[in-house]
Amino acid sequence: MRILLVEDHLQLAASVAQALKGAGWTVDVLHDGVAADLALASEDYALVILDIGLPRLDGFQVLARLRERGKTLPVLMLTARGEVKDRVHGLNLGADDYLAKPFELSELEARVKALLRRSMLGGEQQQRCGNLLYDLGTRRFTLDGATLSLTAREQGVLEAMIARPGRVMSKEQLAAQLFGLDEDASPDAIEIYVHRLRKKLEGGGVRIVTFRGLGYLLEAVDG
């Protein structure tokens, strides 16, 4: 899953990004509101962590523009402001959660998991497709009760697919969840990850089906 972090304090941004990447998420880091607004209008994110006090456009303005475009991805706002009126204003604009500075990285990670659980897994801790089980808390896949050994890219593909049950996902959509702004996002690389995943899922009661010209679908195998 791909996360956008918008924070103008460079050291804090680096620390948060390192923690999130260490937890296995793809993270883009931006430092001003205009850049964030452009990225949110053109890129596909599962969640945005948005500071309020940003240059050029503040976090409230970025949030308002995001919701005006009809985007429903969860927004976690970071703020040094403790006033109730600021929290109320952000919530009225469509923020999903607040975290006041200073904060512990473990709390940030827990809040990110909770927001993703609500938005991607319908509030459930686990998502199942046939004999394949995904636990958001541990970010672990098990197949027939055995833990699947996955690379980070394979993990990202499978997370994106199991979070969208019954939906065909194109190579471009999958690539958008795997590659950050500073990476070469090659949709053709998705074919390699899907090929590897098929081998690891083989015989486990779940498969990845190719719809030529459209993309891939994760589905349970009857019987």
Buried (B, 14 or more C-beta within 10 A) or exposed (E): BBBBBBBBBEEBBEBBBEBBBEBEBBBBBBBBBBBBBEBBEEBBBBBBBBBBBBEBBBBBBBBBBBBEEEBEBBBBBBBEBEEEEBBEBBEEBBBBBBBEBEEEBEEBBEBBBBBBBBBBBEEEEBBBBBBBBBBBEEBEBBBEEEEBEBEEBBBBBBBBBBBBBEEBBBBEBBBBBBBBBEEEBEBEBBEEBBEBBBEBBEEBBBBBEEEEEEBBBBBBBEE
